[in-house]
Amino acid sequence: MIRFRLKELLADKGYRERRVVTLAEVADATGIHRITLSKIANHVGYNTGTDNLDKLCAYFGCRLEDLAQHVPSQMVDFTRE
């Protein structure tokens, strides 16, 4: 399964800039709908397109592996959501 680290990137950017970075701000800057960003951040196993990943990497100035990581399926508790 792919785990997105969007919440962590939001927190890191907010800490560096000493302010709150919202999903609405990211949506405005990237053109990705706020609801899509919320699903990426909050829904385990959410599937999104590479164009969204590209936009998020450009926004956060990060590499793909900073945004998403592979978690072996046997390590995922699907009963928690």
KAZI-V381848 format. One record per backbone hydrogen bond with DSSP energy under -0.5 kcal/mol. CO is the residue of the C=O (numbers start at 1). NH is the residue of the N-H. E is the energy in kcal/mol with one decimal. If there is no record, write none. Layout:
co:CO nh:NH e:E
co:CO nh:NH e:E
//
This chain:
co:1 nh:71 e:-3.4
co:2 nh:4 e:-0.5
co:3 nh:69 e:-2.4
co:5 nh:9 e:-2.2
co:6 nh:10 e:-2.5
co:7 nh:11 e:-2.4
co:8 nh:12 e:-2.6
co:9 nh:13 e:-2.5
co:10 nh:14 e:-2.5
co:11 nh:15 e:-2.4
co:12 nh:16 e:-2.6
co:13 nh:17 e:-2.3
co:14 nh:18 e:-0.7
co:14 nh:19 e:-2.2
co:15 nh:18 e:-0.6
co:19 nh:21 e:-0.5
co:20 nh:22 e:-0.6
co:22 nh:26 e:-1.9
co:23 nh:27 e:-2.8
co:24 nh:28 e:-2.4
co:25 nh:29 e:-2.1
co:26 nh:30 e:-2.3
co:27 nh:31 e:-2.5
co:33 nh:37 e:-2.1
co:34 nh:38 e:-2.3
co:35 nh:39 e:-2.2
co:36 nh:40 e:-2.4
co:37 nh:41 e:-2.3
co:38 nh:42 e:-2.3
co:39 nh:43 e:-2.3
co:42 nh:44 e:-0.7
co:43 nh:46 e:-1.9
co:46 nh:48 e:-0.5
co:49 nh:53 e:-1.6
co:50 nh:54 e:-2.6
co:51 nh:55 e:-2.1
co:52 nh:56 e:-2.4
co:53 nh:57 e:-2.5
co:54 nh:58 e:-2.2
co:55 nh:59 e:-2.4
co:56 nh:60 e:-2.6
co:57 nh:61 e:-1.2
co:57 nh:62 e:-1.9
co:63 nh:66 e:-1.7
co:63 nh:67 e:-0.9
co:64 nh:67 e:-1.0
co:64 nh:68 e:-2.6
co:67 nh:5 e:-3.6
co:69 nh:3 e:-3.3
co:72 nh:75 e:-2.2
co:73 nh:76 e:-1.6
co:76 nh:78 e:-1.0
co:77 nh:80 e:-1.3
co:79 nh:81 e:-0.7
//
